[in-house]
Amino acid sequence: MAVYRITIGENEYEIEVTEEGVRINGEEVKADLFKLNDAGLFLLNHGEEKLELHLTSDGDNTYMITADGQQIEAQVETDQGQKRRKIMLPDSKELAAPIPGIVLEIQVAVGDTVEEGQVACILESMKMQMVIKVPVAGRVAEINIAPNQNVAKGDILLRLE
């Protein structure tokens, strides 16, 4: 499995590519991407929709993507590069928002004992949901968010003790 973090403007997406398919922020996506030539031209098939994409790279994990006459810049990190910065550092007791978005659901409460990998909350960004999991076991000491609250990337969602 390969994991990529794609940042476009203020939005960050986690892309998982496996033999079974592709997931964006945990949600399965049914699409095919075909390389048309060596100059960076690709064809994206998503259901009935087909889109030509032109990708160029400056060689520093930055890509310019042109589609339908519009151009965007995307930063791409592999899961190896992402190990440098995590949602929660192993020694930290603070869980930070990995992306800007809206809090859809909080699945823990102050005083709860949580296990590693347990879902803490669900964020939504650009109609995509991202499940935020606790990477270490502990007890929830503080929750700094509420449902329907906007959060910025890096905002502290909760603290463990």
N, C-alpha and C positions, 0 to 999 in steps of 0.2 A: 504494500500500500504506500502511495506517495501522498503527502499532505503539503499543501501550499497555502500561504497567506497572501491574499491579493488586497492591496490598498488602492482605492480609487477616490481621490479627494479625501473626505473625512470618513469614508466608509471602508470597513475591513471585512473580508470574506474568508472563510476557511473552506478550501476545496480539497476533498478527499477523492483520490482516484484509486479504484481497486479493480480486480478482474470482474467483479459483479456490476460495476458502474461508477457513477460520479455522484457525490453529495456536495451540496453547497450549504454551509452552516447546518449540517446534519440532515438536510432535506434532499431526497433522491431527485435527480434531474435526468430526464430522458432526452438526450441530445447526442448528436454525432458531430465530430469536427474532422474535416478532411483537408489535408495539405494539398494545395493545387499546384504550387511551384516552389522553387528554392528562394524566391525573392520575398517570401513572407505572406503570400496570399493563401487564405484558408476559406473553406466553406463550412458554415455552421448550419446544421439541420436540427430544428427543434419543432417536432410535430409537423404541421403544414408550413411552418415558417422557414425560409432559407435566407441566410445572410452572408454576404461576402465580407471578410475581415482582412485587413492588411496590418500586419504586425512588424514593427521595427524595434530594435533594441540598441541601447547605447553601451551594452556590455556590462552594466552595473546594476542589474536587477530592475531596471526601469524600461518599460515598454510603452511605445506609442501605438494605440489601436485606432484604426480608422474604419468606420462603418457608416454607410449611408451619408457620406460627406461630413460626418462629425468625427472629431478626434478627441481621445481621452488619453491621459497618462496613467499607467498602472505600475505600482511597485510590487514585485513578486519575491517572496521568501519561501524557501523550502522548509520542511519541518526541522531540518538540521540547523538552518539559520535562526529559526524561531526559538530554538532551545536557549538562545541568548536572552530572550525576554519572554516571560511566561505571564499568564493571567495572575498567578500568585507565585511569588518566589518561594522556593522550598523552606527557607528560614523565616518567611513572612507569615503573619497571621491575618493579612488583609487580602481580600478578593477584589480585584479591580475589573472594571468593564473593558473587555478587549476591543469593543467597537462602540461607536455612538449609537443610541437607539432609544426605544421605549420599553419600559419594564412591562411585560405582559402578565407574568405570574411569579410569585415568590413561593417556593416549596419548602422553606425552612422557617423556623421561628427562634427568637431569642431563647436561649436555654437548651435548644435541641442539641443532642450529640449527633455529629455527622461522620459518615465514613468516607474514606477516599473514593472519589468518583461519583458521589451522591449529587443529584441535581439540586442546585441552590436556587436558581431562578431561570427564567426564559426571557430573552430580549428579542425585540423585533427591530430590524433595520432594513429599510427599502423593501418591505413586505416579505422579508426572509426572517425566519425564526432561528435563534441561536441558543442552544441549551448550554448554560453555564454550570459547570460541575466543580465541586470542591476537590482540589488535588491532594489535600492532606486531611487526615482525621482530626477531629477536635470538637469543641463545644462552641456554638454560636453565641458570641458575647454582645454583638451589636449589629443591627440591620439599618442601613442608611438609605434605603429605597422604599418606594411604595408602588403598587400597581398604577399603570398609566403615567408614571414619572419619566421625563426625559433624562437620559444620562449621557455624558460625554465620555469618549475613550479615556480610560485611566481613572475615572471616578471610582471611589471606594464603595463597593456594593455592600460588603459585610466584613466584620472582623471576627476572628476565632480566638479562643483562649485555650 
